[in-house]
Amino acid sequence: MARPPDYTKPDHYARKAKELGYGARSVFKLEEVDEKDRLLRPGMTVLDLGASPGSWAQYASERVGPKGLVVGVDLKPLSRPTRPNEVFILGDAF
């Protein structure tokens, strides 16, 4: 019988996320979809509901650039400071 994966040990993506300064490895899911479908473009406004820990908002802020805006909303604080083109609202989106 196979052993279940050990989720306590950082895998390749967790290490890569840390190296690149992202708070979570899930950022690579967004990056993959964005590269395939070109979701995020310079100058866009992006709403990130459930934004904590902040990796997706961080990636989005890089993609939309200084003329774009990323608004993040979550009940938990971000695990990093916001960037100039980001606004974070600590609270309930409803």
C-alpha distances in whole Angstrom, upper triangle without the diagonal:
4,7,9,12,15,18,20,21,23,22,25,26,27,28,30,31,33,34,36,37,35,34,30,28,29,32,31,30,34,35,33,34,38,38,37,39,42,42,43,47,49,52,49,49,45,44,41,40,37,38,36,35,37,36,36,40,40,39,41,44,44,44,47,49,52,54,51,49,46,46,43,43,40,40,39,41,40,38,41,45,46,47,51,50,48,48,46,47,45,45,44,44,45
4,6,9,12,15,17,17,20,18,21,22,23,25,27,28,29,31,32,33,31,30,27,25,25,29,27,26,30,31,29,31,34,34,34,36,38,38,40,43,46,48,46,45,42,41,38,37,34,35,33,32,34,32,33,37,37,36,38,41,40,41,43,45,48,50,47,46,43,43,40,40,37,38,36,38,37,35,38,41,42,44,47,46,44,45,43,44,42,42,41,42,43
4,6,9,12,14,14,17,16,19,21,21,22,25,26,26,28,30,31,29,28,25,23,24,27,26,25,29,30,29,31,34,34,34,36,38,38,39,42,45,47,45,44,40,39,36,35,32,33,31,29,32,30,31,35,35,34,36,39,39,39,42,44,47,49,46,44,41,41,38,38,35,35,33,35,34,32,35,39,40,42,45,44,42,43,40,41,39,40,39,40,41
4,6,9,12,12,15,14,17,18,18,20,23,23,24,26,28,28,26,25,21,20,20,24,23,22,26,27,26,28,31,31,31,33,35,35,36,39,42,44,41,41,37,36,32,31,28,29,27,26,28,27,28,31,32,31,33,36,36,36,39,41,44,45,42,41,37,37,34,34,31,31,30,31,30,29,32,35,37,38,42,41,39,39,37,38,36,36,35,36,37
4,6,9,9,11,10,14,15,14,16,19,19,20,23,24,25,23,21,18,16,17,21,20,20,23,24,23,25,28,28,29,31,32,32,33,36,39,41,39,38,34,33,30,29,26,27,25,23,25,24,25,28,28,28,30,33,32,33,36,38,40,42,39,38,35,35,32,32,29,30,28,29,28,26,29,32,34,35,39,38,36,37,34,35,34,34,34,34,36
4,5,6,9,9,13,14,13,15,18,18,18,21,23,23,21,19,17,16,17,20,20,20,24,25,24,26,29,29,30,32,33,33,33,37,39,41,39,38,34,33,29,29,26,26,24,22,24,23,24,28,27,27,30,32,32,33,36,37,40,42,39,37,34,34,31,31,28,28,26,27,26,24,27,30,32,34,37,37,35,35,33,34,32,33,33,34,36
4,6,7,8,12,12,11,13,16,15,16,19,20,20,18,16,13,12,14,17,17,18,21,22,22,24,26,27,28,30,31,30,30,34,35,37,35,34,31,30,26,25,22,22,20,18,20,19,21,24,24,24,26,29,29,30,32,34,36,38,35,34,30,30,27,27,25,25,22,24,22,20,23,27,28,30,34,33,31,32,29,30,29,29,29,30,32
4,7,9,13,13,11,13,16,15,15,18,20,19,18,16,14,13,16,18,19,20,23,24,24,26,28,29,30,32,33,32,32,35,37,38,36,35,32,31,27,26,23,23,20,18,21,19,22,25,24,24,27,29,29,31,33,34,36,39,36,34,31,31,28,28,25,25,22,23,22,19,22,26,28,30,34,33,31,32,29,30,28,29,30,31,33
4,6,10,11,9,10,13,14,13,16,18,18,17,15,14,13,16,18,18,19,22,23,23,26,27,28,29,31,32,32,32,34,36,38,36,36,32,32,28,28,25,24,21,19,21,19,22,25,24,24,27,29,28,30,33,34,36,38,36,35,31,32,29,29,27,27,24,24,23,20,22,26,28,30,33,33,31,32,30,32,30,31,32,33,36
4,7,8,5,6,10,10,10,12,14,15,14,13,11,10,13,15,15,17,19,19,20,23,24,25,26,28,29,28,28,31,32,34,33,33,29,29,25,26,23,22,19,17,19,16,19,22,21,20,24,25,25,26,29,30,32,35,33,31,28,29,26,27,25,26,23,23,21,18,20,23,25,27,30,30,28,30,28,30,28,30,31,31,34
4,6,5,6,9,10,11,12,14,16,14,14,12,9,12,14,13,15,18,18,18,21,22,22,24,26,27,27,27,30,31,34,32,32,29,29,26,26,24,23,21,18,20,17,19,22,21,20,23,25,24,25,29,30,32,35,32,31,29,30,27,28,26,28,25,25,23,20,22,25,26,27,31,31,29,31,29,31,30,32,32,32,35
4,6,5,6,9,10,11,12,14,13,14,12,9,12,13,11,14,17,16,16,19,20,20,21,24,25,25,25,28,29,32,31,31,28,29,25,27,25,23,22,19,20,16,18,21,20,19,22,24,22,23,27,28,30,33,31,30,28,29,27,29,27,29,26,26,23,21,22,25,26,26,30,29,28,30,29,31,31,33,33,33,36
4,5,5,6,9,10,10,12,11,11,9,6,8,9,8,10,13,12,13,16,17,17,19,21,22,22,22,24,26,28,27,27,24,25,22,23,21,19,18,16,16,13,14,18,16,15,18,20,19,20,23,24,27,30,27,27,24,25,23,25,24,26,23,23,20,18,19,22,23,23,27,26,25,27,26,28,28,29,30,30,33
4,5,5,6,9,10,11,9,9,7,5,9,10,10,12,14,14,15,18,19,20,22,24,24,23,23,26,27,29,28,28,25,25,21,22,20,18,16,14,15,12,14,17,16,15,19,20,19,21,24,25,27,30,28,27,24,25,22,24,22,24,21,20,18,15,17,20,21,22,26,25,24,26,24,26,26,27,28,28,31
4,5,5,6,9,10,10,10,10,8,12,12,12,15,17,16,17,20,21,21,23,26,25,25,25,27,28,30,29,29,27,27,24,25,23,21,19,16,17,14,17,19,17,17,20,21,20,22,25,25,28,31,29,28,25,27,24,26,25,26,23,22,20,17,17,21,22,23,26,26,25,27,26,28,28,30,31,31,34
4,5,5,6,9,9,10,10,8,11,10,9,13,15,13,14,18,18,18,20,23,22,22,22,24,25,27,27,27,24,25,22,24,23,20,19,16,16,13,15,17,15,14,18,19,17,19,22,22,25,28,26,26,23,25,23,25,25,27,24,23,20,17,17,20,21,21,24,24,23,26,25,28,28,30,31,31,34
4,5,5,6,5,7,6,5,9,8,8,11,13,12,14,17,17,17,20,22,21,21,19,22,23,25,24,24,21,22,19,21,19,16,15,12,12,9,11,14,12,11,15,16,15,17,20,20,23,25,23,22,20,22,20,22,21,23,20,19,16,14,14,17,18,18,21,21,20,22,21,24,24,26,27,27,30
4,5,5,6,7,8,8,11,11,12,15,16,15,18,20,20,21,23,25,24,24,22,25,25,27,26,26,24,24,21,23,20,18,16,13,13,11,14,16,13,13,17,18,16,19,22,22,24,27,25,24,22,23,21,23,22,23,20,19,15,13,13,16,17,18,22,22,21,23,22,24,24,27,28,28,32
4,6,8,10,11,11,14,13,13,17,17,16,18,21,20,20,23,25,24,24,23,24,25,27,27,27,25,26,23,25,23,20,19,16,16,13,16,17,14,14,18,18,16,19,22,21,23,27,25,25,23,25,23,25,25,27,23,22,18,15,15,17,19,19,22,22,22,24,24,27,27,30,31,31,35
4,6,9,10,10,13,11,11,15,15,13,16,18,17,18,21,23,21,21,19,21,21,23,23,23,22,23,20,23,21,18,17,15,13,10,13,14,11,11,14,15,12,15,18,18,20,23,21,21,19,22,20,23,23,25,22,20,17,15,13,15,16,16,19,19,19,21,21,25,25,28,29,29,33
4,7,9,10,13,11,12,16,15,14,18,20,19,20,23,24,22,22,20,21,21,23,23,22,20,21,19,21,19,16,15,12,11,9,12,13,9,10,14,14,12,15,18,17,19,22,21,20,18,20,18,20,20,22,19,17,13,11,10,12,13,13,17,17,16,19,18,22,22,25,27,27,30
4,6,7,9,7,10,13,12,12,15,17,16,18,21,22,20,19,18,20,20,22,21,21,18,18,16,18,16,13,12,9,8,5,9,10,8,8,12,12,12,14,17,17,19,22,20,19,16,17,15,18,17,19,17,15,11,10,9,12,13,13,17,17,15,17,17,19,20,22,24,24,27
4,7,9,8,11,13,14,14,17,19,18,20,23,24,23,21,20,22,23,24,23,22,19,18,15,16,14,11,9,6,7,5,9,11,9,11,14,14,15,17,19,20,21,24,21,20,17,17,15,16,15,17,14,12,9,7,8,11,13,14,18,18,16,17,16,18,17,20,21,22,25
4,5,6,9,11,11,12,15,16,17,18,21,22,21,20,19,22,23,25,23,22,19,18,15,16,13,11,10,7,8,6,9,11,11,11,14,15,16,17,20,21,23,25,23,21,18,18,15,17,15,17,15,14,11,10,11,15,16,17,21,20,18,19,17,19,19,21,22,22,25
4,5,6,8,10,11,12,14,15,16,18,20,20,19,19,22,23,25,24,23,20,20,17,18,16,14,13,11,11,8,10,13,12,12,15,17,16,17,20,21,24,26,24,22,19,20,18,19,18,20,18,18,15,14,15,18,19,19,23,22,20,22,20,23,22,24,24,24,27
4,5,5,7,9,10,12,13,15,16,17,18,16,17,20,22,24,21,21,17,17,14,15,13,12,12,10,10,8,8,11,12,11,13,16,16,16,19,21,23,25,22,21,18,18,16,17,17,19,17,17,15,14,16,19,18,19,23,21,19,21,19,21,21,22,22,22,24
4,5,5,6,9,10,11,12,14,15,15,14,14,17,18,20,18,18,15,16,13,15,14,12,12,10,9,6,5,9,9,7,10,12,12,13,15,17,20,22,19,18,15,17,15,17,17,19,18,17,14,14,14,17,16,17,20,18,17,19,18,20,21,22,23,22,25
4,5,5,6,9,10,10,12,14,14,14,14,17,19,22,20,20,17,18,16,18,17,15,15,14,13,9,9,12,12,9,12,15,14,13,17,18,22,23,21,20,18,20,18,20,20,23,21,21,18,17,18,20,20,20,23,21,20,22,21,24,24,26,26,25,28
4,5,5,6,9,10,11,12,13,13,14,17,20,22,20,20,17,17,15,16,16,15,16,15,14,11,9,13,13,11,12,16,15,15,17,20,23,24,21,21,18,19,18,20,20,22,21,22,19,19,20,22,21,21,24,22,21,22,22,24,24,25,25,23,26
4,5,5,6,8,10,10,11,9,10,13,16,18,16,16,13,14,12,14,14,13,15,14,12,9,7,10,11,8,9,12,12,11,14,16,20,21,17,17,15,16,15,17,18,21,20,20,18,18,18,20,19,19,21,19,17,19,19,21,22,23,23,21,24
4,6,5,6,9,10,10,10,10,13,15,18,16,17,15,16,15,17,17,16,17,16,14,11,9,12,11,8,9,12,11,10,13,15,19,20,17,18,16,18,17,20,21,24,23,23,19,19,19,21,19,19,21,19,18,21,21,23,25,26,26,24,27
4,5,5,6,9,10,10,12,15,17,20,18,20,17,19,17,19,20,18,20,19,17,14,12,15,15,11,13,16,15,13,16,18,22,23,20,21,19,21,20,23,23,27,26,25,23,23,23,24,23,22,25,22,22,24,24,27,28,29,28,27,29
4,5,5,6,7,8,10,13,16,19,17,18,15,17,15,17,18,17,19,19,17,15,12,15,15,12,12,16,15,13,15,18,22,22,19,20,18,20,19,21,22,26,25,25,23,23,24,25,23,23,25,22,21,23,23,25,27,28,27,24,27
4,5,5,5,5,6,9,13,15,13,15,13,15,15,17,19,17,19,19,17,14,11,13,14,10,10,13,12,9,12,15,18,19,16,17,15,18,18,21,22,26,25,25,22,23,22,23,21,20,22,19,19,21,22,24,26,27,27,24,27
4,6,5,8,9,11,14,17,16,18,16,19,18,21,22,20,22,22,19,16,14,16,16,12,12,15,14,11,14,16,20,20,18,19,18,21,21,24,26,29,28,28,25,25,25,26,24,22,24,21,21,24,25,28,29,31,30,28,31
4,6,8,11,13,16,19,18,20,18,20,20,22,23,22,24,24,22,19,16,18,19,15,15,18,17,14,16,19,23,23,21,22,21,23,23,26,27,30,30,30,27,28,27,29,27,26,27,24,24,27,27,29,31,32,31,29,31
4,6,9,11,15,17,15,17,16,18,18,20,22,21,24,24,22,19,16,18,19,15,14,17,17,13,15,18,22,21,19,20,19,21,22,24,26,29,29,29,27,28,27,28,26,25,26,23,23,25,26,28,30,30,29,27,29
4,6,7,11,13,12,14,14,16,17,20,22,20,23,23,20,18,15,16,17,13,12,14,14,10,11,15,18,18,15,17,16,19,20,23,25,29,29,28,25,27,26,26,24,22,23,20,20,23,24,26,29,30,29,26,29
4,7,10,12,10,11,10,13,13,16,18,17,20,21,18,16,13,13,15,12,10,13,13,10,10,14,17,16,13,14,14,16,17,20,22,25,26,25,23,24,24,24,21,20,21,18,18,20,21,23,25,26,25,22,25
4,7,9,7,9,8,11,12,16,18,16,19,20,16,15,11,11,12,10,7,9,10,6,6,10,13,13,10,11,11,14,15,18,21,25,24,24,21,22,21,21,18,17,17,14,15,17,19,21,24,25,25,22,25
4,6,6,9,10,14,15,19,21,19,22,22,19,17,14,14,14,12,9,10,10,6,5,8,11,10,8,11,12,15,17,21,23,27,27,26,23,25,23,22,19,17,17,14,15,18,20,23,26,27,27,24,27
4,6,9,11,15,16,20,22,20,23,23,19,18,16,14,14,12,10,9,9,6,4,5,8,7,6,9,11,15,17,21,24,28,27,26,23,24,22,21,18,15,15,11,14,17,19,22,25,27,28,25,28
4,7,10,13,16,19,22,20,23,23,20,19,17,14,15,14,11,10,11,9,5,6,7,5,4,7,10,13,16,20,23,27,27,25,23,25,23,21,18,15,13,10,12,15,18,21,24,26,26,24,26
4,6,10,13,16,19,17,20,21,18,18,15,13,14,13,9,9,11,9,6,8,10,8,5,6,8,11,14,17,20,24,25,23,21,23,22,21,17,15,14,11,12,14,16,19,22,23,23,20,23
4,7,10,13,16,15,18,19,16,16,14,11,13,13,9,9,12,11,8,10,11,9,6,5,6,8,11,14,17,21,22,21,19,21,20,19,15,14,13,10,10,11,13,15,19,20,20,17,20
4,6,10,13,11,15,16,13,14,10,8,11,11,7,8,12,10,8,11,13,12,8,6,5,6,8,11,14,18,19,18,16,19,18,18,14,14,14,10,9,10,12,13,16,17,17,15,17
4,6,10,9,13,15,12,13,10,9,12,13,10,11,14,13,12,15,16,15,11,9,6,5,6,8,11,15,16,16,15,18,18,17,14,15,15,12,10,10,10,11,14,14,14,11,14
4,6,5,9,11,9,10,8,6,10,11,9,11,14,14,13,16,17,17,14,11,7,6,5,6,9,12,13,13,12,15,15,16,13,14,16,13,10,10,9,10,12,13,12,10,14
4,5,9,11,10,12,10,10,13,14,13,14,18,18,17,19,21,21,17,14,11,8,6,5,6,10,11,12,12,15,16,17,15,17,19,16,13,12,10,10,11,10,9,7,10
4,6,9,9,11,10,10,13,15,14,16,18,19,19,21,23,23,19,16,13,11,7,6,5,8,8,10,10,13,15,16,15,17,20,18,14,13,11,10,10,10,9,9,12
4,6,5,8,7,7,10,11,11,12,15,16,16,18,19,20,17,14,10,9,5,6,5,9,8,9,7,10,11,13,12,14,16,15,11,11,8,9,10,11,11,11,14
3,5,8,9,9,10,13,13,14,17,18,19,20,21,23,20,17,13,12,8,8,6,8,6,6,5,7,9,12,12,14,17,17,13,13,10,11,10,11,12,13,16
4,6,8,9,10,12,13,14,16,18,19,20,21,23,20,18,14,14,10,11,9,11,8,7,5,5,8,11,11,14,17,17,14,14,11,13,12,14,15,16,19
4,6,5,6,9,10,10,12,14,15,16,18,20,17,14,11,11,8,10,10,12,10,9,5,6,7,9,9,11,14,13,11,11,10,12,12,15,16,16,19
4,5,5,6,9,10,11,12,14,15,17,19,17,15,12,13,11,13,13,16,14,12,9,9,9,11,11,12,15,14,12,14,13,15,16,18,19,19,22
4,5,5,6,9,10,11,12,14,16,18,15,13,10,11,9,12,13,16,15,14,11,12,12,14,12,13,16,14,12,13,13,15,16,18,18,17,20
4,5,5,6,9,10,10,12,14,15,12,10,6,8,7,10,11,15,14,13,10,11,11,11,9,10,12,10,8,10,9,12,14,16,17,16,19
4,5,5,6,9,10,11,12,15,12,11,9,11,10,13,14,17,16,14,10,11,9,10,8,8,11,10,8,11,11,15,16,19,20,19,23
4,5,5,6,9,10,13,15,12,12,10,12,12,15,17,20,19,17,14,14,13,14,12,11,13,12,11,14,14,18,19,21,22,21,24
4,5,5,6,8,11,12,9,9,7,10,10,14,16,20,19,18,14,16,14,15,12,11,13,10,9,12,13,16,18,20,21,19,22
4,5,5,6,8,10,7,7,6,9,11,14,17,20,19,17,14,15,13,12,10,8,9,6,7,10,12,15,18,20,22,20,23
4,6,5,8,11,9,10,10,13,14,18,20,23,22,20,16,17,15,14,12,9,11,9,10,14,15,19,21,24,25,23,27
4,5,9,10,8,10,10,14,15,19,21,25,24,22,19,20,18,17,15,13,13,11,12,15,17,20,23,25,26,24,27
4,7,7,5,7,8,12,14,18,20,24,24,22,19,21,19,18,14,12,12,9,10,13,16,19,22,24,25,22,26
4,6,5,8,10,13,16,19,22,26,25,23,20,21,18,17,14,10,10,7,10,14,17,20,23,25,26,24,28
4,5,8,10,13,16,20,23,26,25,23,20,21,18,16,13,10,8,6,10,13,16,19,22,25,27,25,28
4,7,10,13,17,20,23,27,27,24,22,24,21,19,15,12,10,7,11,13,17,20,23,25,27,24,28
4,7,10,13,17,20,24,24,22,19,21,19,18,14,11,10,6,9,11,14,17,21,22,23,21,24
4,7,10,13,17,20,20,18,16,19,17,15,11,10,9,5,6,8,11,13,17,19,20,18,21
4,6,10,13,17,17,15,13,16,14,13,10,9,10,6,5,6,8,11,14,16,17,15,18
4,7,10,14,14,13,12,15,14,13,10,11,11,9,6,5,6,8,11,12,13,11,15
4,7,10,11,10,9,12,12,12,10,11,13,11,8,6,5,6,8,10,11,10,13
4,7,9,9,9,13,14,14,12,15,16,15,11,9,6,5,6,7,7,6,10
4,5,7,8,12,13,14,13,16,18,17,14,11,8,7,5,6,6,7,11
4,7,9,12,15,16,16,19,21,20,17,14,11,8,6,5,6,8,11
4,7,9,12,13,14,17,20,20,16,14,11,10,7,8,10,12,15
4,6,9,10,11,14,17,17,14,12,8,9,6,9,12,14,17
4,5,7,8,12,15,15,12,11,8,10,9,12,14,15,19
4,7,9,12,16,17,14,14,11,13,12,15,17,19,22
4,7,9,13,14,12,12,11,14,13,17,19,20,24
4,7,10,12,10,10,9,13,13,17,20,20,24
4,7,8,6,7,7,11,12,16,18,18,22
4,5,5,8,10,13,15,19,21,21,24
4,6,8,11,14,17,20,23,22,25
4,7,10,14,17,19,21,20,23
4,7,10,13,16,18,17,20
4,7,10,13,15,14,17
4,6,9,12,12,15
4,6,9,9,12
4,7,9,12
4,6,9
4,5
4
